[in-house]
Amino acid sequence: MNNYAAIPTADFALQYQDMSDSALTQLASEGGEAEIALNAELRKRSISSKEVRAVRVEHKRTKLQAVANNPFYSHRGTGLRFRGNKFFTEVDRNSGITVVTRWIVFAFMPLIPIGSYRIKRHADYNKPEIVSKIPLQWDQVWSGWGVAAMIALAIIAAFVVVIAWSELHH
């Protein structure tokens, strides 16, 4: 993106005239430095606020998809992972949109919640489409931490049994 902060306000109109429709729409979706000149150029080219909003929404969706397609997703139970499966509304249920929480996991145990999302899963289950980011879902966080505690207790119990068994047989 260009740095428009260094351009005097009077020159914005000239700068905007030289930009392509796509670049101008992009700038408008981010919010320009000289709003009056920007809006005048948008009107002159018949670029509606609806088109600007569509670009803004697409950028937000692209940013969310980058979160979903993170290369550090999960390897052998360690990395980033979506956990949980609930529906916000009946409309979400009918559309196949579920609410999940993204976790940093170690040995399949959810440790740190990163955020909650409404997602739609497709044929490639590991690459969901993120519909929107939502506030952290604490019911999923507590459930995740409960699972981690159960796994940790199972591992500790297994070690105690192995140690006790080896002590009895020596």
C-alpha positions as CSV (number, residue, x, y, z in Angstrom):
1,M,0.0,0.0,0.0
2,N,1.2,3.5,-0.8
3,N,2.0,6.0,1.9
4,Y,-0.5,8.8,1.3
5,A,0.2,10.6,4.6
6,A,3.1,12.6,3.0
7,I,0.8,14.1,0.3
8,P,-0.7,17.5,1.0
9,T,-4.5,17.5,1.2
10,A,-4.9,19.7,-1.9
11,D,-3.0,17.1,-3.9
12,F,-5.2,14.1,-2.9
13,A,-7.8,14.9,-5.6
14,L,-5.0,14.7,-8.3
15,Q,-3.6,11.6,-6.7
16,Y,-7.0,9.9,-6.7
17,Q,-7.6,10.8,-10.4
18,D,-4.5,8.8,-11.4
19,M,-5.5,5.7,-9.5
20,S,-7.4,2.8,-11.0
21,D,-11.0,2.0,-9.9
22,S,-9.7,-1.1,-8.1
23,A,-7.0,0.9,-6.2
24,L,-9.5,3.6,-5.4
25,T,-12.0,1.1,-4.1
26,Q,-9.3,-0.6,-2.1
27,L,-8.2,2.8,-0.6
28,A,-11.8,3.7,0.3
29,S,-12.3,0.3,2.0
30,E,-9.4,1.1,4.2
31,G,-10.3,4.7,4.9
32,G,-8.4,7.4,3.1
33,E,-6.5,10.4,4.5
34,A,-8.5,13.0,2.6
35,E,-12.0,11.7,2.9
36,I,-13.7,14.6,1.0
37,A,-11.4,14.3,-2.1
38,L,-11.7,10.5,-2.0
39,N,-15.5,10.5,-1.8
40,A,-15.7,13.1,-4.6
41,E,-13.6,10.8,-6.8
42,L,-15.7,7.8,-5.9
43,R,-18.9,9.6,-6.8
44,K,-17.3,10.9,-10.1
45,R,-16.6,7.2,-11.1
46,S,-19.9,6.0,-9.8
47,I,-18.3,3.6,-7.2
48,S,-20.9,3.1,-4.6
49,S,-20.5,2.6,-0.9
50,K,-21.9,-0.9,-1.4
51,E,-18.9,-1.7,-3.6
52,V,-16.5,-0.3,-1.0
53,R,-18.3,-2.3,1.7
54,A,-18.0,-5.5,-0.4
55,V,-14.2,-5.0,-0.7
56,R,-14.0,-4.4,3.1
57,V,-15.9,-7.6,3.8
58,E,-13.8,-9.6,1.3
59,H,-10.6,-8.3,2.9
60,K,-11.9,-9.3,6.4
61,R,-12.9,-12.7,5.1
62,T,-9.5,-13.2,3.4
63,K,-7.8,-12.3,6.7
64,L,-9.9,-14.8,8.5
65,Q,-9.1,-17.5,5.9
66,A,-5.4,-16.9,6.5
67,V,-6.1,-17.9,10.1
68,A,-7.9,-21.1,9.0
69,N,-5.2,-22.0,6.6
70,N,-2.3,-21.5,9.0
71,P,0.6,-23.9,8.1
72,F,1.1,-24.6,11.8
73,Y,-2.3,-26.2,12.0
74,S,-1.3,-29.4,13.8
75,H,1.3,-32.0,13.5
76,R,1.0,-35.2,15.5
77,G,-1.3,-33.6,18.0
78,T,0.8,-30.5,18.5
79,G,0.2,-27.0,17.0
80,L,-3.0,-25.2,16.3
81,R,-6.3,-26.9,16.3
82,F,-10.1,-26.2,16.1
83,R,-12.1,-27.8,18.9
84,G,-15.7,-27.8,19.8
85,N,-18.9,-28.1,17.9
86,K,-22.0,-26.2,18.7
87,F,-24.6,-24.1,16.8
88,F,-25.4,-20.4,17.6
89,T,-28.8,-20.5,16.0
90,E,-31.2,-22.8,14.2
91,V,-30.3,-21.0,11.0
92,D,-26.6,-21.9,11.6
93,R,-27.6,-25.5,12.2
94,N,-29.5,-25.6,8.9
95,S,-26.6,-24.0,7.1
96,G,-24.0,-26.3,8.6
97,I,-22.2,-23.5,10.4
98,T,-20.7,-24.5,13.7
99,V,-19.0,-22.6,16.5
100,V,-15.4,-23.8,17.3
101,T,-12.6,-22.5,19.4
102,R,-9.0,-22.5,18.1
103,W,-6.4,-23.8,20.5
104,I,-2.7,-24.2,20.9
105,V,-2.5,-27.9,21.6
106,F,0.3,-30.2,22.8
107,A,0.0,-34.0,22.7
108,F,-3.7,-33.5,21.7
109,M,-4.3,-31.6,24.9
110,P,-5.9,-28.1,24.4
111,L,-3.8,-25.7,26.4
112,I,-4.4,-22.1,25.3
113,P,-7.5,-20.8,23.6
114,I,-6.8,-18.3,20.8
115,G,-10.2,-17.4,19.6
116,S,-13.7,-18.6,18.6
117,Y,-15.1,-18.7,15.1
118,R,-18.2,-19.6,13.2
119,I,-17.0,-22.1,10.5
120,K,-18.4,-24.1,7.7
121,R,-16.7,-27.4,6.9
122,H,-16.4,-28.7,3.4
123,A,-15.1,-31.9,1.8
124,D,-11.6,-31.1,3.0
125,Y,-12.3,-31.2,6.7
126,N,-9.0,-29.7,7.7
127,K,-9.6,-26.5,5.7
128,P,-12.8,-25.0,7.0
129,E,-14.3,-21.8,5.7
130,I,-14.4,-19.2,8.5
131,V,-17.6,-17.3,8.4
132,S,-16.9,-14.9,11.2
133,K,-14.8,-14.4,14.3
134,I,-16.9,-14.2,17.5
135,P,-16.2,-13.6,21.2
136,L,-14.4,-16.5,23.0
137,Q,-16.8,-19.2,23.9
138,W,-16.1,-20.0,27.5
139,D,-18.2,-23.2,27.6
140,Q,-15.8,-24.6,24.9
141,V,-12.8,-23.3,26.8
142,W,-13.8,-25.0,30.1
143,S,-14.7,-28.1,28.2
144,G,-11.3,-28.1,26.5
145,W,-9.4,-27.6,29.7
146,G,-11.5,-30.4,31.3
147,V,-10.3,-32.7,28.4
148,A,-6.7,-31.6,29.0
149,A,-7.0,-32.3,32.7
150,M,-8.5,-35.8,32.1
151,I,-5.7,-36.7,29.6
152,A,-3.1,-35.4,32.1
153,L,-4.6,-37.4,34.9
154,A,-4.8,-40.5,32.7
155,I,-1.1,-40.1,31.9
156,I,-0.1,-39.6,35.6
157,A,-2.3,-42.6,36.6
158,A,-0.6,-44.8,34.0
159,F,2.9,-43.8,35.3
160,V,1.8,-44.5,38.9
161,V,0.5,-47.9,37.9
162,V,3.7,-48.8,36.0
163,I,5.9,-47.6,38.9
164,A,3.8,-49.5,41.5
165,W,3.8,-52.7,39.3
166,S,7.6,-52.5,38.9
167,E,8.1,-52.0,42.6
168,L,5.9,-55.0,43.5
169,H,7.8,-57.3,41.1
170,H,11.3,-56.4,42.2
